[in-house]
């Protein structure tokens, strides 16, 4: 099945992400107390993207553009990066839910 499966013996969780099987390992100190059916509340704090390193050039071409603002726009995974060369700063568009190509 494509449902999440938990193995008590070795503390592994098998699930599917984008149709591919992924095995996650619980920390050895948590195997005895881990409950895969317990629903935890999300943390109150949020992460803020500070900087994007890298560039997707392997399978995409002609995807660097110079904007009238002087910024360079490109994408990495699902993040669109607007890089200001003069200020050495980045702005990020995070509205995509899948890789930008």
HUFEN-V340743 format. One record per pair of residues at least 6 apart in sequence whose ideal C-beta (glycine too) atoms are under 6 Angstrom apart, sorted by sequence separation. I is the first residue (numbers start at 1). J is the second residue. D is the distance in whole Angstrom. If there is no record, write none. Layout:
# HUFEN-V340743
((I & J & D) (I & J & D))
This chain:
# HUFEN-V340743
((66 & 72 & 6) (67 & 73 & 6) (6 & 13 & 5) (15 & 22 & 6) (74 & 81 & 6) (83 & 90 & 5) (26 & 34 & 5) (65 & 73 & 5) (5 & 14 & 5) (14 & 23 & 5) (73 & 82 & 5) (81 & 90 & 6) (82 & 91 & 4) (64 & 74 & 5) (4 & 15 & 5) (12 & 23 & 5) (13 & 24 & 5) (63 & 74 & 6) (71 & 82 & 5) (72 & 83 & 5) (12 & 25 & 6) (71 & 84 & 5) (79 & 92 & 6) (80 & 93 & 4) (2 & 16 & 5) (11 & 26 & 4) (78 & 96 & 4) (11 & 31 & 4) (56 & 76 & 5) (78 & 98 & 6) (78 & 99 & 6) (54 & 76 & 5) (77 & 99 & 5) (52 & 76 & 5) (75 & 100 & 4) (52 & 79 & 6) (52 & 81 & 5) (6 & 36 & 4) (60 & 101 & 6) (49 & 92 & 5))
